[in-house]
Amino acid sequence: EIASEKTSRVIEMIITSISPIQHIFAKILGVIAVAVTQIILIVLMAVICIFAFDLKDLLQGFNVEMNQLSWQIIIVGITAYVLLAAILGSLTSRIEDLNQSLMPLTLLGMIAFYIAIFTINNPDGQLALITSYIPFLAPFQLVVRAQTSGLQIYEVILSSLISIVMVAVLIWIAIKTYKDSVLTFERGLFNSMKRVFKK
């Protein structure tokens, strides 16, 4: 959204009306609201399908359940990924460069997903334990580990604290990059990053 607004020069009119900080927070909260709405709709459709097609017996073998802990982990994970997307979007000057700019975000998501898939049969292994504390990987891994009895509450608290610190750092970086680069149109993600962080 930010990159498309910069490409069409709509951002120049928006920034004259409200402050950059208000604009970036409105975008972030809007995307988080959309993501949470989509998750709720997916869960709702899954529940409807389970009861409409009588799939309860089929799903008992999977032993998957969403508890309150899983939802907190998912919300923190969504927030971290949305903030990283906002940072990369504000550093992108043209919509044509957006795929290249979002490549780090895509790679992080793929790595986290595949690690969670590979450790689903061994959720208490060394790889699962280590990635439970790494921001961007932890939301995927903790949801997998939450299905087992081996996950301790102190692990969840420590991982959540690390993720919350990461979210706070990402908020600071998002505000800084947005304020410094929202009205600049220089090409190249790395050139934009160097210019922003030199200040």
KEGU-840466 format. One record per residue (C-alpha): x, y negated, z; residue number from 1; chain; residue in one letter. Coordinates in pm, 1 decimal. Layout:
N
R         px         py         pz   pos   unit   code
R          X          Y          Z   NUM      A      a
...
//
This chain:
199
R         px         py         pz   pos   unit   code
R        0.0        0.0        0.0     1      A      e
R      274.5     -245.1       93.2     2      A      i
R      474.9     -165.5     -220.6     3      A      a
R      169.8     -205.1     -445.6     4      A      s
R       86.9     -540.3     -282.6     5      A      e
R      443.4     -656.0     -341.0     6      A      k
R      429.9     -544.9     -703.7     7      A      t
R      104.0     -731.0     -772.8     8      A      s
R      225.9    -1033.2     -568.4     9      A      r
R      -92.6    -1014.4     -356.6    10      A      v
R      134.7    -1005.0      -50.7    11      A      i
R      223.0    -1371.3     -102.0    12      A      e
R     -140.6    -1472.7      -50.8    13      A      m
R     -188.0    -1236.7      246.2    14      A      i
R      119.2    -1361.3      433.4    15      A      i
R       -0.2    -1722.7      402.8    16      A      t
R     -320.9    -1623.1      587.3    17      A      s
R     -188.2    -1403.4      869.7    18      A      i
R      148.7    -1333.3     1028.5    19      A      s
R      361.0    -1045.6      894.6    20      A      p
R      341.1     -868.7     1232.3    21      A      i
R      -40.8     -872.2     1229.9    22      A      q
R      -40.2     -747.2      871.6    23      A      h
R      197.9     -456.4      934.5    24      A      i
R        8.8     -347.9     1247.8    25      A      f
R     -323.5     -364.7     1062.5    26      A      a
R     -178.9     -142.1      789.2    27      A      k
R      -32.0      104.7     1039.8    28      A      i
R     -352.8      131.7     1244.4    29      A      l
R     -559.4      167.1      925.3    30      A      g
R     -348.4      457.2      797.7    31      A      v
R     -351.4      627.1     1140.6    32      A      i
R     -732.2      592.4     1149.4    33      A      a
R     -758.0      749.5      801.7    34      A      v
R     -527.1     1037.5      903.0    35      A      a
R     -719.3     1108.9     1224.8    36      A      v
R    -1050.4     1093.8     1033.0    37      A      t
R     -919.5     1344.8      777.6    38      A      q
R     -802.4     1581.6     1052.5    39      A      i
R    -1140.2     1559.3     1227.2    40      A      i
R    -1320.0     1630.4      897.5    41      A      l
R    -1094.3     1929.8      826.2    42      A      i
R    -1157.6     2072.4     1174.9    43      A      v
R    -1531.3     2006.4     1139.9    44      A      l
R    -1544.7     2183.1      802.4    45      A      m
R    -1344.1     2474.7      945.2    46      A      a
R    -1590.6     2510.6     1232.9    47      A      v
R    -1885.9     2494.2      992.9    48      A      i
R    -1728.3     2760.5      768.9    49      A      c
R    -1652.0     2985.6     1067.6    50      A      i
R    -2014.8     2984.1     1178.6    51      A      f
R    -2174.1     2970.8      831.2    52      A      a
R    -1974.6     3265.6      695.1    53      A      f
R    -1932.3     3451.7     1027.4    54      A      d
R    -1550.4     3446.0     1023.7    55      A      l
R    -1506.6     3473.2     1401.2    56      A      k
R    -1393.8     3836.9     1389.9    57      A      d
R    -1147.1     3763.4     1110.1    58      A      l
R     -987.6     3471.6     1297.0    59      A      l
R     -950.0     3652.6     1629.6    60      A      q
R     -640.0     3828.4     1497.7    61      A      g
R     -463.7     3495.1     1437.1    62      A      f
R     -497.9     3380.5     1801.0    63      A      n
R     -479.2     3011.2     1704.6    64      A      v
R     -644.3     2750.8     1921.3    65      A      e
R     -620.5     2372.0     1934.5    66      A      m
R     -597.6     2234.9     2285.0    67      A      n
R     -562.5     1881.5     2419.7    68      A      q
R     -184.5     1915.6     2416.3    69      A      l
R     -185.0     1994.7     2042.9    70      A      s
R     -388.7     1682.5     1966.7    71      A      w
R     -149.8     1456.1     2162.2    72      A      q
R      147.6     1603.6     1977.0    73      A      i
R      -26.2     1556.5     1640.1    74      A      i
R     -114.1     1190.1     1712.5    75      A      i
R      246.5     1106.0     1814.0    76      A      v
R      373.7     1284.7     1502.2    77      A      g
R      131.8     1101.2     1272.0    78      A      i
R      234.5      768.2     1426.2    79      A      t
R      605.3      839.4     1371.6    80      A      a
R      554.3      939.9     1007.0    81      A      y
R      326.3      639.5      937.1    82      A      v
R      582.6      400.9     1085.5    83      A      l
R      861.4      551.3      875.1    84      A      l
R      640.7      519.2      565.8    85      A      a
R      571.9      153.7      654.6    86      A      a
R      945.1       85.1      685.6    87      A      i
R     1024.0      249.2      352.8    88      A      l
R      727.1       79.3      184.6    89      A      g
R      830.1     -266.0      303.6    90      A      s
R     1183.7     -208.2      172.6    91      A      l
R     1049.4     -113.2     -171.3    92      A      t
R     1016.5     -403.8     -409.4    93      A      s
R      829.0     -235.8     -696.5    94      A      r
R      566.7       38.3     -713.6    95      A      i
R      783.9      219.5     -970.5    96      A      e
R     1054.0      272.7     -705.1    97      A      d
R      812.5      409.8     -445.6    98      A      l
R      875.5      782.4     -509.3    99      A      n
R     1248.6      732.7     -472.1   100      A      q
R     1200.1      528.6     -154.8   101      A      s
R      967.3      785.7        5.0   102      A      l
R     1201.6     1077.6      -68.6   103      A      m
R     1352.5     1076.2      287.4   104      A      p
R     1002.0     1095.0      434.6   105      A      l
R      905.4     1380.0      201.0   106      A      t
R     1222.5     1573.3      282.3   107      A      l
R     1168.6     1530.5      658.0   108      A      l
R      812.6     1658.1      628.1   109      A      g
R      918.2     1958.8      418.3   110      A      m
R     1205.5     2047.8      652.9   111      A      i
R      978.0     2024.9      957.8   112      A      a
R      706.2     2233.1      790.7   113      A      f
R      939.0     2510.3      676.4   114      A      y
R     1118.0     2530.8     1012.2   115      A      i
R      778.4     2568.6     1180.5   116      A      a
R      678.3     2841.0      930.3   117      A      i
R     1008.4     3029.2      971.7   118      A      f
R      987.6     3021.2     1352.4   119      A      t
R      619.3     3113.7     1380.2   120      A      i
R      709.9     3478.2     1452.5   121      A      n
R      979.8     3379.2     1704.2   122      A      n
R      850.6     3061.1     1875.3   123      A      p
R     1088.4     3101.8     2170.7   124      A      d
R     1404.4     3140.0     1960.0   125      A      g
R     1700.1     2902.0     1963.3   126      A      q
R     1597.4     2717.4     1645.1   127      A      l
R     1245.1     2662.9     1778.3   128      A      a
R     1376.2     2535.4     2111.8   129      A      l
R     1622.1     2289.9     1954.7   130      A      i
R     1379.2     2148.4     1697.7   131      A      t
R     1117.8     2096.8     1971.8   132      A      s
R     1321.0     1795.9     2088.8   133      A      y
R     1405.8     1639.8     1751.0   134      A      i
R     1169.4     1357.6     1648.5   135      A      p
R      984.4     1421.2     1318.6   136      A      f
R     1043.6     1796.2     1362.8   137      A      l
R      893.3     1825.8     1712.9   138      A      a
R      525.5     1767.0     1619.9   139      A      p
R      527.7     2066.9     1383.1   140      A      f
R      731.2     2285.4     1616.4   141      A      q
R      539.7     2208.3     1937.3   142      A      l
R      206.1     2288.2     1773.7   143      A      v
R      348.3     2631.2     1684.2   144      A      v
R      498.5     2679.2     2031.1   145      A      r
R      177.8     2559.6     2203.3   146      A      a
R       14.8     2884.8     2090.3   147      A      q
R      250.6     3087.6     2310.6   148      A      t
R      282.8     3114.2     2687.0   149      A      s
R      656.9     3040.6     2667.5   150      A      g
R      609.6     2663.6     2627.4   151      A      l
R      672.0     2491.0     2958.6   152      A      q
R      511.9     2160.1     3055.6   153      A      i
R      851.9     1994.4     3115.5   154      A      y
R      948.3     2073.6     2754.8   155      A      e
R      635.5     1898.9     2628.9   156      A      v
R      694.5     1596.8     2854.5   157      A      i
R     1061.3     1564.7     2751.6   158      A      l
R      982.5     1606.5     2381.5   159      A      s
R      695.3     1357.7     2406.7   160      A      s
R      917.9     1102.2     2581.2   161      A      l
R     1183.4     1137.1     2309.7   162      A      i
R      915.0     1098.1     2040.9   163      A      s
R      764.3      793.1     2215.4   164      A      i
R     1109.0      629.2     2234.6   165      A      v
R     1152.0      705.9     1864.0   166      A      m
R      810.4      550.8     1789.1   167      A      v
R      910.1      236.7     1985.0   168      A      a
R     1236.3      212.2     1786.0   169      A      v
R     1044.8      263.4     1460.6   170      A      l
R      797.5      -12.0     1556.5   171      A      i
R     1088.7     -250.9     1614.1   172      A      w
R     1250.6     -152.3     1282.0   173      A      i
R      915.5     -177.5     1098.0   174      A      a
R      855.6     -529.9     1229.4   175      A      i
R     1213.0     -636.1     1146.7   176      A      k
R     1213.2     -492.1      795.2   177      A      t
R      864.8     -619.8      719.5   178      A      y
R      938.6     -975.0      834.7   179      A      k
R     1271.8     -985.1      649.4   180      A      d
R     1183.5     -808.3      326.0   181      A      s
R      811.8     -852.0      261.7   182      A      v
R      868.7    -1149.8       32.0   183      A      l
R     1192.8    -1028.4     -126.2   184      A      t
R     1192.2     -838.2     -451.5   185      A      f
R     1546.4     -709.4     -486.4   186      A      e
R     1581.7     -367.3     -641.0   187      A      r
R     1718.7      -63.7     -464.3   188      A      g
R     1629.0       79.6     -125.2   189      A      l
R     1986.8       81.2        3.0   190      A      f
R     2047.1     -280.8     -103.9   191      A      n
R     1733.3     -385.0       86.7   192      A      s
R     1840.4     -187.4      394.5   193      A      m
R     2189.1     -341.7      393.6   194      A      k
R     2045.5     -692.5      361.6   195      A      r
R     1790.8     -641.1      642.0   196      A      v
R     2028.6     -483.3      893.4   197      A      f
R     2310.5     -732.8      830.8   198      A      k
R     2094.4    -1003.4      992.2   199      A      k
//
